Amino acid sequence: MSPASRYTYLGPEGTFTEAALRTLPEAATRELVPMVSVPAALDAVRTGEAAAALVPIENSVEGGVTATLDELASGEPLMIYREVLLPISFALLVRPGTQLTSVKTVTGHPVAQPQVRNWLAARLPEAVWESAASNADGARLVQEGRYDAAFAGEFAAGPYGLEALVTDIHDAENATTRFVLAGRPARPAAPTGADKTSVVMWLREDHPGALLELLQEYASRGVSMMRIESRPTGEGIGRYCFSVDCEGHVADRRVGDVLMGLKRACQRVRFLGSYPRADEVWPTLAPGTTDEEFVAAADWLNRCMDGRA
């Protein structure tokens, strides 16, 4: 297939990322290519080797996936086309015939550890944990005999010739990972009414209330922030950028007005896209924040300037 029909994802085969990607209807007609890391998956898009990449960005237990947040904030710009929410439950994968009592070493992705920590302490308190590049890579390492067991999706057992010794492992009920499909910048899809807009913003200067001023750009227009995370810029201690998701679409007057305010106030703003919310929840708009009210206010201002108010 051509690069235009190719999607990359955090591999190898059998990751939760692959499972999330296969929930997309278009995945059935794309060549799905596993990559060794989040940067590698996104770089394949930047170089034109793939049309888009699916990568994890947030977990309901562990929080933001820093590799993805940093990659989207730096390098050649990319844009989020859509998001996927995937419920997460782990299985303890072992080589056939392995008993729980013989499991002395375990592995998995670093984000998996906080989601199974209590189970591990109760059932395998003496087991030594070492992190792997991904949960599926952990399964591969078990297949090779380097570890006794791996925490991964149950679906990863087959590709690596393993058995699911224990299934449905999770410390937190309803644990969910959020993934984003990122591609090269393009015109955002039309608003659906249940949308999300993501940006990265850099403070112009650090002073008391600097972040509050940026948050007020959202609050004063009735736009709800859904996530905000700080990440170091690499320019020195105390220098951060902020990754933000908010309700709404850039085509909504209130959201567009927020972005213009941020552009005026910030040293730099990177627009990461407006895309449908996976949970399909519509926002509740405060009085004075609908598109119609923004248009009416602009018409009133024009009348004031023309002496017709």
Backbone bond lengths (Angstrom), bond angles and torsions (degrees), N, CA, C in turn:
res aa  C-N    CA-C-N  psi(-1)  N-CA   C-N-CA  omega(-1)  CA-C   N-CA-C  phi
1 M - - - 1.455 - - 1.532 110.66 -
2 S 1.323 116.38 158.10 1.454 121.46 178.43 1.524 109.61 -79.17
3 P 1.359 117.57 161.58 1.466 119.87 177.54 1.520 113.46 -55.36
4 A 1.338 117.54 -29.45 1.462 120.80 179.90 1.518 112.32 -65.57
5 S 1.314 117.41 -18.83 1.467 121.95 179.66 1.528 111.98 -106.83
6 R 1.332 116.92 12.21 1.460 120.62 -174.53 1.531 110.88 -109.65
7 Y 1.330 116.12 131.49 1.461 123.00 172.85 1.532 108.04 -115.46
8 T 1.323 116.63 134.65 1.453 120.44 173.41 1.527 109.61 -101.49
9 Y 1.325 115.47 163.68 1.463 119.51 178.29 1.522 109.01 -157.91
10 L 1.342 115.98 162.91 1.453 120.73 177.08 1.521 108.82 -67.58
11 G 1.334 116.60 112.58 1.449 121.99 -177.44 1.505 112.02 -102.28
12 P 1.342 115.28 -165.76 1.466 127.76 5.70 1.526 112.15 -79.98
13 E 1.312 116.15 -164.79 1.455 121.41 179.22 1.533 109.95 -55.39
14 G 1.338 115.61 136.52 1.453 120.35 176.36 1.515 115.25 100.39
15 T 1.350 118.33 9.00 1.461 120.44 178.18 1.526 110.30 -81.16
16 F 1.334 115.19 162.65 1.460 119.93 172.15 1.528 110.19 -62.16
17 T 1.326 116.38 -31.25 1.460 119.82 177.89 1.521 111.04 -62.13
18 E 1.321 116.92 -42.12 1.465 119.69 176.26 1.524 110.56 -63.09
19 A 1.334 117.19 -42.57 1.467 120.53 178.59 1.522 110.63 -60.68
20 A 1.345 117.13 -40.69 1.467 120.26 178.19 1.521 110.95 -66.32
21 L 1.331 116.63 -42.08 1.460 120.55 -179.68 1.523 111.36 -60.91
22 R 1.316 117.07 -38.66 1.462 120.53 -178.13 1.524 113.16 -72.17
23 T 1.329 118.20 -7.43 1.469 120.04 173.18 1.527 111.72 -78.89
24 L 1.332 117.81 -14.98 1.461 120.93 179.46 1.524 109.82 -78.80
25 P 1.319 118.44 130.99 1.473 120.05 -178.74 1.520 113.12 -56.03
26 E 1.332 117.44 -38.11 1.464 119.86 -176.51 1.518 112.73 -71.32
27 A 1.331 118.06 -14.20 1.466 120.47 -178.79 1.522 111.72 -61.77
28 A 1.319 116.76 -27.52 1.467 120.38 -178.54 1.527 112.02 -66.33
29 T 1.333 117.29 -20.77 1.461 120.65 -178.15 1.520 112.65 -111.81
30 R 1.337 117.39 11.24 1.459 121.22 -179.30 1.528 110.67 -112.69
31 E 1.310 115.73 155.02 1.460 121.12 169.17 1.522 106.95 -83.33
32 L 1.317 117.35 119.82 1.466 122.33 -176.80 1.525 108.60 -100.23
33 V 1.333 115.91 118.73 1.464 120.95 -172.32 1.524 109.71 -117.91
34 P 1.343 117.88 116.38 1.470 119.72 177.63 1.515 111.24 -73.33
35 M 1.336 116.37 144.56 1.466 122.24 177.44 1.520 108.92 -125.05
36 V 1.320 116.15 160.46 1.461 120.15 -171.59 1.521 113.19 -77.86
37 S 1.324 118.15 -15.76 1.462 120.61 -176.79 1.520 109.78 -157.84
38 V 1.333 114.78 166.71 1.472 119.91 174.53 1.530 110.76 -60.99
39 P 1.347 119.95 -48.79 1.469 118.89 177.81 1.523 113.23 -56.87
40 A 1.326 117.83 -39.22 1.463 120.53 -179.63 1.527 110.73 -65.75
41 A 1.330 117.16 -40.70 1.469 120.75 179.40 1.524 110.96 -63.04
42 L 1.346 116.64 -43.15 1.463 120.32 -178.69 1.526 111.90 -75.18
43 D 1.318 117.54 -34.50 1.466 120.14 178.60 1.525 111.57 -65.07
44 A 1.335 116.87 -30.97 1.465 119.52 177.14 1.527 110.61 -63.33
45 V 1.314 117.34 -30.59 1.468 121.41 175.78 1.521 109.39 -73.86
46 R 1.313 116.40 -43.48 1.469 120.06 -178.21 1.526 111.77 -61.76
47 T 1.336 116.71 -35.71 1.467 119.95 -178.17 1.522 112.93 -87.05
48 G 1.323 117.86 -1.58 1.461 120.89 178.99 1.510 114.54 84.96
49 E 1.346 117.32 9.44 1.466 120.04 178.71 1.527 112.23 -78.97
50 A 1.327 116.56 -15.77 1.464 121.09 179.32 1.517 108.91 -146.77
51 A 1.319 115.26 155.91 1.465 120.16 -179.92 1.517 111.63 -80.85
52 A 1.326 117.45 -31.79 1.459 121.14 -176.80 1.523 109.08 -160.57
53 A 1.325 115.24 163.68 1.460 121.71 178.25 1.521 108.84 -135.90
54 L 1.332 116.18 138.01 1.464 121.01 174.26 1.526 107.96 -102.44
55 V 1.335 115.76 125.84 1.464 121.17 -177.40 1.526 109.13 -139.69
56 P 1.344 117.75 150.73 1.465 120.41 176.85 1.520 110.38 -74.59
57 I 1.333 116.96 142.97 1.463 119.82 -179.65 1.521 112.90 -127.58
58 E 1.350 117.15 -21.18 1.464 118.69 -174.78 1.522 109.78 -159.72
59 N 1.324 115.49 140.32 1.456 121.40 176.01 1.522 108.82 -124.19
60 S 1.322 116.91 139.90 1.462 120.56 -175.12 1.518 112.70 -69.05
61 V 1.333 118.26 -15.79 1.465 121.91 178.48 1.522 110.79 -100.55
62 E 1.321 117.20 -48.41 1.457 122.20 -171.74 1.521 113.17 -93.70
63 G 1.341 118.43 -18.22 1.456 120.86 -179.38 1.519 111.97 93.15
64 G 1.331 115.50 -151.14 1.452 120.98 -173.94 1.518 113.40 -68.94
65 V 1.338 115.22 147.64 1.466 121.84 174.66 1.527 106.39 -91.15
66 T 1.311 116.24 104.40 1.459 120.73 -168.61 1.527 112.96 -63.16
67 A 1.323 117.82 -33.73 1.462 119.80 179.95 1.520 110.65 -60.74
68 T 1.325 116.79 -40.91 1.455 120.82 -179.93 1.522 111.14 -72.53
69 L 1.333 117.40 -44.74 1.467 120.43 179.56 1.525 110.64 -58.41
70 D 1.322 116.89 -42.94 1.470 120.28 -178.26 1.524 111.67 -70.01
71 E 1.329 117.31 -39.19 1.463 120.22 179.90 1.528 111.47 -66.06
72 L 1.313 117.60 -38.13 1.465 120.42 -179.88 1.531 111.73 -72.93
73 A 1.332 116.34 -23.44 1.465 120.40 -179.46 1.524 112.75 -86.69
74 S 1.317 117.71 -15.49 1.465 120.88 -174.64 1.523 110.27 -127.36
75 G 1.317 115.20 171.40 1.458 119.67 177.63 1.514 112.82 72.79
76 E 1.317 115.34 -171.06 1.462 120.50 178.97 1.524 109.58 -61.14
77 P 1.344 118.09 132.93 1.469 120.42 -173.81 1.525 113.13 -60.15
78 L 1.321 114.24 143.36 1.455 123.59 171.97 1.523 108.19 -126.59
79 M 1.311 116.22 166.26 1.459 120.17 -178.77 1.522 109.99 -133.53
80 I 1.331 116.44 140.95 1.455 121.93 177.69 1.530 109.34 -81.11
81 Y 1.338 116.14 125.92 1.457 121.45 179.24 1.521 112.13 -92.14
82 R 1.317 116.24 -36.03 1.462 120.09 -178.89 1.518 109.52 -166.20
83 E 1.332 116.86 170.84 1.454 121.56 179.12 1.520 110.26 -127.83
84 V 1.338 115.25 158.57 1.466 122.79 179.00 1.525 107.51 -132.57
85 L 1.319 117.31 133.85 1.464 122.37 173.55 1.522 108.19 -107.78
86 L 1.336 116.02 127.34 1.462 120.42 -177.76 1.529 109.73 -127.37
87 P 1.344 118.17 119.70 1.472 119.90 173.28 1.522 109.67 -61.94
88 I 1.341 115.68 138.88 1.456 120.79 -173.94 1.525 110.67 -116.09
89 S 1.327 114.71 125.63 1.456 121.59 173.20 1.529 106.99 -141.93
90 F 1.315 117.49 136.87 1.457 121.40 -173.26 1.533 111.91 -102.44
91 A 1.319 113.93 154.86 1.463 121.90 169.08 1.515 107.79 -120.19
92 L 1.320 116.05 149.59 1.459 120.89 175.05 1.521 106.99 -92.62
93 L 1.324 116.27 107.27 1.459 122.29 -175.03 1.520 110.45 -95.43
94 V 1.342 115.29 133.10 1.469 121.03 -177.25 1.521 109.21 -137.79
95 R 1.326 115.81 165.55 1.457 120.09 171.89 1.532 108.99 -70.35
96 P 1.326 117.35 147.00 1.475 119.96 -177.69 1.523 112.17 -51.52
97 G 1.327 115.49 134.77 1.456 121.74 177.91 1.513 114.86 91.57
98 T 1.334 117.91 -8.32 1.458 120.72 -179.79 1.530 110.61 -71.20
99 Q 1.323 116.70 134.46 1.455 122.03 176.13 1.533 109.83 -99.89
100 L 1.323 116.25 154.61 1.461 120.59 -178.35 1.532 111.15 -58.83
101 T 1.303 116.89 -36.59 1.467 120.75 -177.59 1.527 113.09 -67.14
102 S 1.325 116.90 -17.64 1.469 119.97 -178.71 1.525 112.78 -98.50
103 V 1.327 116.64 3.91 1.468 120.55 179.19 1.526 108.92 -82.83
104 K 1.316 117.24 110.31 1.459 122.93 -178.50 1.529 112.70 -112.03
105 T 1.344 116.90 -22.96 1.465 121.28 179.52 1.518 108.65 -131.46
106 V 1.328 116.37 137.58 1.465 121.50 -179.87 1.520 108.84 -133.32
107 T 1.320 115.60 157.88 1.452 120.72 -179.47 1.524 109.95 -146.04
108 G 1.315 115.32 169.11 1.459 123.28 179.63 1.518 108.38 166.43
109 H 1.335 116.40 174.26 1.463 120.96 177.58 1.531 109.53 -65.56
110 P 1.341 118.56 145.62 1.471 120.07 -179.61 1.531 113.78 -54.44
111 V 1.342 117.73 -32.97 1.465 120.30 179.79 1.525 111.09 -68.85
112 A 1.331 117.60 -22.50 1.465 120.82 -179.45 1.526 111.91 -73.70
113 Q 1.327 117.04 -31.42 1.465 119.75 -172.34 1.530 113.04 -58.12
114 P 1.332 119.97 -47.28 1.471 118.51 179.88 1.527 113.15 -64.48
115 Q 1.316 117.37 -19.91 1.462 120.70 -178.16 1.523 113.03 -85.32
116 V 1.340 116.60 -12.11 1.470 120.32 -179.58 1.530 111.57 -128.58
117 R 1.320 117.07 9.63 1.470 121.50 -173.47 1.527 112.11 -58.15
118 N 1.335 116.83 -46.64 1.465 119.81 -177.73 1.529 111.68 -66.80
119 W 1.334 116.14 -40.80 1.476 119.82 178.25 1.519 109.40 -62.63
120 L 1.322 116.35 -42.88 1.454 120.88 -178.63 1.535 110.64 -63.98
121 A 1.324 117.31 -41.51 1.457 120.85 -179.34 1.530 111.52 -66.62
122 A 1.335 116.18 -33.49 1.466 119.83 -178.27 1.523 112.70 -81.21
123 R 1.329 117.07 -37.71 1.464 120.15 -172.68 1.523 113.24 -101.17
124 L 1.333 117.84 -31.23 1.472 121.33 -178.58 1.526 109.50 -135.24
125 P 1.312 117.31 61.92 1.474 120.17 -173.87 1.521 114.48 -63.56
126 E 1.308 118.52 -22.91 1.461 121.46 -178.34 1.530 112.97 -95.56
127 A 1.311 116.85 -5.79 1.471 120.03 -176.69 1.527 110.85 -70.31
128 V 1.313 116.11 141.73 1.465 122.92 179.48 1.522 108.94 -96.68
129 W 1.341 116.20 127.10 1.465 121.57 179.49 1.522 109.74 -95.80
130 E 1.344 115.79 135.42 1.460 122.09 168.99 1.524 107.81 -134.50
131 S 1.320 116.34 136.46 1.459 120.67 -174.29 1.523 112.02 -78.07
132 A 1.348 114.30 151.43 1.461 122.75 175.92 1.520 108.82 -119.72
133 A 1.324 116.95 167.09 1.462 121.31 -178.91 1.519 111.92 -64.24
134 S 1.326 116.94 -29.86 1.463 122.67 176.97 1.519 106.64 -157.41
135 N 1.329 116.17 168.60 1.462 118.81 178.01 1.527 110.87 -65.26
136 A 1.330 116.37 -39.72 1.462 119.07 178.59 1.520 111.39 -67.45
137 D 1.330 116.98 -34.83 1.457 118.97 175.90 1.527 110.08 -64.86
138 G 1.328 116.24 -33.83 1.459 119.61 173.96 1.515 111.24 -61.07
139 A 1.344 116.75 -41.63 1.467 120.46 177.08 1.527 110.93 -61.25
140 R 1.328 116.39 -39.35 1.470 119.93 177.93 1.531 111.03 -63.11
141 L 1.329 115.66 -40.56 1.464 119.72 -179.95 1.526 111.54 -66.43
142 V 1.334 117.04 -33.35 1.466 120.05 174.74 1.524 109.57 -67.46
143 Q 1.314 117.10 -42.74 1.462 121.17 177.32 1.520 110.91 -56.75
144 E 1.332 116.70 -38.02 1.464 121.26 -178.91 1.527 112.31 -79.39
145 G 1.343 117.31 -5.29 1.451 120.41 178.05 1.503 115.53 87.40
146 R 1.331 117.59 9.37 1.464 120.29 -177.32 1.528 112.32 -80.98
147 Y 1.333 116.89 -23.75 1.467 121.75 176.10 1.520 108.15 -137.12
148 D 1.335 115.72 161.27 1.466 120.08 -179.26 1.516 111.93 -81.99
149 A 1.344 117.36 -31.70 1.463 119.66 -174.70 1.518 109.89 -154.91
150 A 1.327 115.52 157.80 1.461 121.78 178.26 1.512 109.51 -135.28
151 F 1.323 116.04 141.89 1.456 120.99 170.63 1.529 107.90 -89.58
152 A 1.320 115.83 118.88 1.460 120.96 -178.21 1.523 108.16 -156.57
153 G 1.328 116.01 178.28 1.446 119.21 173.59 1.522 110.66 -68.24
154 E 1.317 116.50 145.17 1.465 119.88 -179.23 1.523 110.98 -57.80
155 F 1.331 116.66 -29.89 1.464 121.42 -178.79 1.529 112.39 -66.94
156 A 1.345 117.41 -13.54 1.465 120.02 179.80 1.528 112.35 -82.29
157 A 1.327 118.19 -8.65 1.469 120.05 -177.18 1.529 111.21 -64.05
158 G 1.328 117.11 -49.45 1.460 121.68 -175.65 1.509 114.43 -56.83
159 P 1.342 118.37 -52.86 1.472 118.98 -177.37 1.521 114.49 -59.45
160 Y 1.324 117.54 -22.68 1.462 119.76 -176.62 1.531 112.78 -112.50
161 G 1.332 116.70 12.34 1.456 120.46 176.10 1.516 113.51 64.44
162 L 1.324 117.68 32.55 1.456 122.36 -177.40 1.530 110.94 -108.45
163 E 1.315 115.26 172.63 1.460 121.92 175.25 1.524 109.12 -118.88
164 A 1.327 115.85 147.88 1.462 121.20 174.50 1.526 107.53 -87.83
165 L 1.325 116.11 101.15 1.461 120.99 -177.18 1.526 110.69 -71.98
166 V 1.345 116.63 -38.92 1.471 123.07 176.07 1.522 106.67 -137.48
167 T 1.312 117.90 140.57 1.465 122.11 179.87 1.526 110.59 -121.29
168 D 1.322 115.11 171.55 1.471 123.04 176.68 1.525 111.64 54.65
169 I 1.325 116.11 50.99 1.463 121.79 178.83 1.524 109.06 -96.67
170 H 1.319 116.42 124.66 1.465 121.10 174.75 1.522 108.49 -167.79
171 D 1.315 115.61 136.21 1.460 120.16 177.95 1.524 111.51 -78.70
172 A 1.331 117.22 -33.00 1.461 122.22 -177.42 1.521 109.99 -112.18
173 E 1.331 115.57 130.66 1.461 119.49 175.46 1.529 109.72 -66.67
174 N 1.321 115.48 148.19 1.463 122.15 175.88 1.532 113.12 61.14
175 A 1.332 117.23 28.35 1.467 119.73 175.68 1.530 109.42 -61.17
176 T 1.321 115.67 135.11 1.466 121.07 -174.89 1.517 109.77 -140.09
177 T 1.315 115.60 141.27 1.466 120.57 172.58 1.521 108.67 -112.65
178 R 1.309 114.39 137.89 1.466 121.84 178.27 1.523 108.58 -102.34
179 F 1.320 115.91 130.98 1.460 123.11 178.71 1.521 108.81 -117.90
180 V 1.326 116.63 152.64 1.464 120.31 176.13 1.521 109.63 -126.19
181 L 1.324 114.94 143.34 1.461 122.53 174.56 1.518 106.97 -97.37
182 A 1.332 116.68 113.52 1.463 121.94 -175.10 1.515 110.52 -112.50
183 G 1.330 115.42 139.12 1.451 121.72 177.43 1.515 110.36 -140.05
184 R 1.321 116.22 -172.54 1.453 119.55 177.93 1.529 109.92 -71.32
185 P 1.342 117.37 151.73 1.469 120.22 -177.09 1.522 112.38 -55.87
186 A 1.320 114.81 137.78 1.462 122.32 179.87 1.525 108.09 -155.12
187 R 1.312 116.15 175.51 1.458 119.57 176.67 1.527 108.93 -65.26
188 P 1.338 118.35 128.63 1.469 119.57 179.30 1.529 111.26 -60.88
189 A 1.320 115.65 150.07 1.460 120.53 174.75 1.528 109.43 -60.39
190 A 1.315 116.47 156.00 1.461 121.35 -179.03 1.529 110.39 -60.68
191 P 1.330 117.82 149.11 1.465 120.48 178.63 1.526 111.83 -59.13
192 T 1.325 115.76 144.40 1.467 121.10 175.86 1.520 111.60 -106.52
193 G 1.339 117.07 -13.99 1.458 121.54 -172.64 1.513 111.95 98.30
194 A 1.339 116.51 -25.12 1.470 121.99 175.97 1.523 106.91 -122.57
195 D 1.323 115.52 81.42 1.462 120.90 -171.45 1.519 111.15 -126.87
196 K 1.320 114.51 169.80 1.456 122.99 179.62 1.526 107.61 -137.84
197 T 1.333 116.84 143.00 1.456 122.15 177.40 1.522 108.99 -124.17
198 S 1.328 116.43 133.42 1.466 121.82 -177.21 1.520 110.56 -120.29
199 V 1.333 115.70 139.62 1.460 121.73 176.64 1.522 109.12 -141.91
200 V 1.331 115.66 162.75 1.458 122.61 165.61 1.522 106.00 -120.96
201 M 1.343 116.40 133.95 1.465 119.07 -177.58 1.524 110.79 -131.48
202 W 1.331 114.60 144.75 1.450 122.89 -179.27 1.528 108.68 -115.71
203 L 1.330 117.76 129.81 1.459 121.69 177.60 1.526 110.49 -62.55
204 R 1.337 115.60 141.38 1.466 119.10 175.73 1.532 110.13 -68.80
205 E 1.336 115.59 -41.60 1.457 121.37 176.25 1.515 108.46 -155.13
206 D 1.318 115.81 153.09 1.459 120.84 -179.35 1.523 109.09 -90.78
207 H 1.327 116.07 114.99 1.458 121.16 176.99 1.520 108.38 -148.46
208 P 1.329 119.14 162.00 1.468 120.85 -179.20 1.533 111.18 -55.18
209 G 1.320 115.88 126.50 1.460 120.46 178.52 1.509 114.64 85.81
210 A 1.360 118.02 5.55 1.467 120.00 -176.12 1.526 111.18 -61.55
211 L 1.340 117.05 -46.92 1.458 119.08 179.37 1.522 110.97 -67.44
212 L 1.334 117.31 -38.30 1.460 120.75 178.57 1.523 110.81 -58.38
213 E 1.312 117.39 -38.45 1.460 120.56 179.13 1.531 111.10 -61.24
214 L 1.332 116.11 -38.74 1.461 119.08 179.31 1.529 110.82 -71.41
215 L 1.325 116.97 -39.26 1.462 120.25 178.59 1.525 110.80 -63.53
216 Q 1.326 116.58 -33.40 1.466 119.85 179.63 1.517 112.07 -67.49
217 E 1.331 117.48 -23.83 1.463 119.24 174.70 1.530 109.99 -59.14
218 Y 1.328 116.45 -37.53 1.456 121.23 177.04 1.532 111.03 -76.19
219 A 1.323 116.17 -49.98 1.464 120.72 -173.56 1.520 112.20 -61.92
220 S 1.318 117.83 -40.63 1.461 120.42 -175.35 1.519 112.51 -68.88
221 R 1.323 116.99 -16.08 1.462 120.60 179.31 1.528 112.08 -109.48
222 G 1.323 116.79 8.79 1.458 120.84 176.73 1.508 113.80 69.20
223 V 1.341 117.23 29.80 1.463 121.67 179.93 1.531 108.58 -101.42
224 S 1.316 116.68 121.91 1.459 121.53 -176.59 1.528 110.77 -83.15
225 M 1.328 115.34 127.90 1.456 120.51 174.10 1.523 108.93 -82.98
226 M 1.315 117.05 133.60 1.466 122.17 -177.16 1.531 112.01 -102.07
227 R 1.328 117.05 -22.47 1.462 121.65 179.68 1.513 108.88 -162.14
228 I 1.338 116.65 138.01 1.465 120.96 170.62 1.517 107.73 -141.55
229 E 1.323 116.13 131.05 1.464 121.81 179.69 1.519 108.96 -138.94
230 S 1.316 115.53 138.63 1.460 120.30 175.74 1.513 109.66 -94.01
231 R 1.325 115.94 143.76 1.458 122.02 177.19 1.533 108.82 -136.31
232 P 1.324 118.05 138.55 1.474 119.80 178.25 1.521 111.02 -64.28
233 T 1.326 115.28 142.83 1.465 119.66 -179.59 1.522 112.33 -86.17
234 G 1.343 117.09 -13.51 1.457 120.29 -175.27 1.512 112.81 85.04
235 E 1.339 117.40 3.47 1.465 121.51 -176.90 1.523 112.22 -96.15
236 G 1.342 117.04 3.02 1.462 119.65 178.86 1.518 110.95 139.08
237 I 1.339 115.97 162.28 1.455 121.19 178.84 1.531 109.66 -59.99
238 G 1.329 115.64 134.00 1.456 120.30 177.89 1.515 115.05 86.19
239 R 1.338 117.53 0.81 1.471 120.48 178.80 1.521 108.61 -101.16
240 Y 1.329 116.17 115.20 1.456 121.22 -173.87 1.524 111.25 -130.88
241 C 1.319 114.46 153.72 1.459 121.20 164.74 1.527 107.29 -112.91
242 F 1.321 116.56 166.99 1.458 121.24 -175.29 1.523 110.05 -127.55
243 S 1.325 115.20 125.33 1.458 122.36 177.63 1.524 107.55 -97.40
244 V 1.333 116.57 125.02 1.467 121.20 -171.52 1.525 110.69 -132.48
245 D 1.339 116.10 135.59 1.461 122.93 167.53 1.517 107.46 -112.75
246 C 1.318 117.36 140.71 1.461 120.79 175.50 1.518 109.88 -137.39
247 E 1.318 115.44 162.13 1.459 120.70 175.49 1.526 109.49 -71.16
248 G 1.332 115.75 146.47 1.451 120.05 173.41 1.513 114.09 104.90
249 H 1.321 114.68 174.99 1.466 124.17 -174.48 1.521 109.17 -120.84
250 V 1.333 116.67 147.93 1.451 120.40 -178.78 1.528 111.71 -57.08
251 A 1.333 117.37 -25.17 1.461 120.74 178.29 1.527 112.55 -76.95
252 D 1.341 117.81 -15.63 1.466 120.48 174.61 1.520 108.23 -70.99
253 R 1.341 116.93 135.59 1.461 120.05 -176.33 1.533 112.28 -56.86
254 R 1.338 116.60 -42.44 1.465 119.54 -176.31 1.529 110.90 -65.36
255 V 1.356 116.91 -38.88 1.467 120.26 -178.84 1.529 110.21 -73.37
256 G 1.322 116.61 -43.52 1.460 119.39 176.96 1.518 111.87 -59.05
257 D 1.343 116.22 -37.61 1.464 120.66 178.26 1.526 110.92 -66.28
258 V 1.344 117.05 -37.63 1.464 120.93 175.66 1.529 110.23 -60.65
259 L 1.316 116.61 -47.57 1.464 119.97 -177.06 1.529 111.44 -63.51
260 M 1.329 116.94 -37.55 1.461 118.97 176.57 1.525 110.80 -65.51
261 G 1.347 116.45 -38.48 1.458 119.88 177.11 1.516 111.79 -64.02
262 L 1.340 116.64 -42.14 1.462 120.40 177.64 1.528 111.34 -63.87
263 K 1.323 116.15 -39.59 1.465 120.20 -179.75 1.525 110.78 -62.03
264 R 1.340 116.54 -37.41 1.461 119.93 178.12 1.527 111.74 -71.48
265 A 1.337 116.87 -35.87 1.465 120.85 -170.93 1.519 113.70 -90.15
266 C 1.324 117.86 -24.50 1.466 120.82 -171.63 1.524 112.09 -97.27
267 Q 1.313 114.62 157.41 1.455 119.72 170.85 1.523 110.07 -64.35
268 R 1.332 115.63 -40.13 1.459 121.24 -178.73 1.521 109.33 -157.65
269 V 1.322 117.23 145.34 1.460 123.27 175.39 1.526 107.74 -132.05
270 R 1.319 116.56 129.93 1.467 120.96 174.72 1.530 107.84 -110.09
271 F 1.321 116.46 117.72 1.463 122.57 177.35 1.522 108.62 -80.41
272 L 1.340 116.28 120.65 1.458 120.98 -178.58 1.517 113.32 -100.71
273 G 1.342 117.11 -0.77 1.448 118.33 173.65 1.520 114.75 121.00
274 S 1.309 114.38 158.98 1.463 124.13 169.79 1.518 107.15 -120.00
275 Y 1.332 116.86 131.71 1.459 120.96 -170.17 1.518 109.75 -154.23
276 P 1.339 117.66 160.64 1.471 120.62 -177.96 1.520 112.01 -64.26
277 R 1.329 116.22 138.88 1.458 120.99 173.30 1.524 109.60 -71.62
278 A 1.320 116.27 134.58 1.460 119.98 -179.50 1.521 112.02 -66.58
279 D 1.349 117.04 -29.26 1.469 119.30 179.97 1.518 113.15 -85.20
280 E 1.353 116.88 -4.99 1.462 123.61 175.61 1.533 113.18 58.19
281 V 1.326 117.11 28.12 1.465 121.23 178.73 1.522 109.86 -85.82
282 W 1.330 116.38 128.19 1.464 121.87 177.64 1.516 109.19 -85.66
283 P 1.328 117.89 142.51 1.472 119.90 179.37 1.525 111.80 -73.95
284 T 1.312 115.76 154.70 1.464 122.08 171.42 1.514 107.05 -95.88
285 L 1.325 117.13 116.97 1.460 120.91 -174.03 1.521 111.10 -89.44
286 A 1.332 114.92 133.60 1.462 120.62 176.34 1.524 109.50 -73.53
287 P 1.344 117.64 154.03 1.471 119.79 176.93 1.524 111.16 -55.48
288 G 1.326 115.73 135.70 1.456 120.78 178.32 1.509 115.09 89.93
289 T 1.337 118.29 4.87 1.466 119.71 -175.29 1.526 113.71 -118.28
290 T 1.336 118.20 5.71 1.464 119.58 177.47 1.523 110.15 -76.30
291 D 1.327 116.60 159.98 1.463 120.20 177.25 1.517 111.02 -57.68
292 E 1.327 116.31 -40.11 1.465 120.36 -178.56 1.528 111.02 -61.72
293 E 1.322 116.15 -39.21 1.467 119.20 -179.79 1.515 111.63 -72.55
294 F 1.329 118.22 -32.95 1.462 120.27 174.24 1.528 110.49 -65.35
295 V 1.332 117.48 -41.38 1.465 121.53 178.49 1.522 110.38 -64.66
296 A 1.322 116.85 -44.18 1.457 120.71 -179.99 1.527 111.14 -62.21
297 A 1.352 116.69 -39.08 1.463 119.88 178.85 1.527 110.94 -66.21
298 A 1.346 116.75 -39.23 1.468 120.21 178.20 1.523 110.94 -66.18
299 D 1.336 117.48 -39.55 1.466 120.96 177.48 1.526 110.70 -63.28
300 W 1.331 116.53 -40.82 1.473 120.96 178.75 1.528 110.38 -62.37
301 L 1.367 116.74 -42.75 1.454 120.06 179.52 1.522 110.93 -62.86
302 N 1.322 117.00 -39.89 1.464 120.36 177.91 1.524 111.35 -63.04
303 R 1.323 115.59 -38.70 1.475 118.65 177.55 1.520 111.05 -65.99
304 C 1.353 115.95 -37.50 1.465 118.98 176.95 1.531 110.14 -61.02
305 M 1.316 116.97 -43.38 1.463 120.40 -177.75 1.513 111.47 -68.92
306 D 1.351 117.30 -26.63 1.465 121.41 -179.06 1.524 111.99 -92.96
307 G 1.334 116.37 1.92 1.463 119.32 -178.37 1.519 113.28 74.03
308 R 1.340 116.88 24.23 1.473 119.78 -177.57 1.521 112.58 -111.35
309 A 1.357 118.28 5.42 1.455 120.59 -176.95 1.524 111.10 -71.52
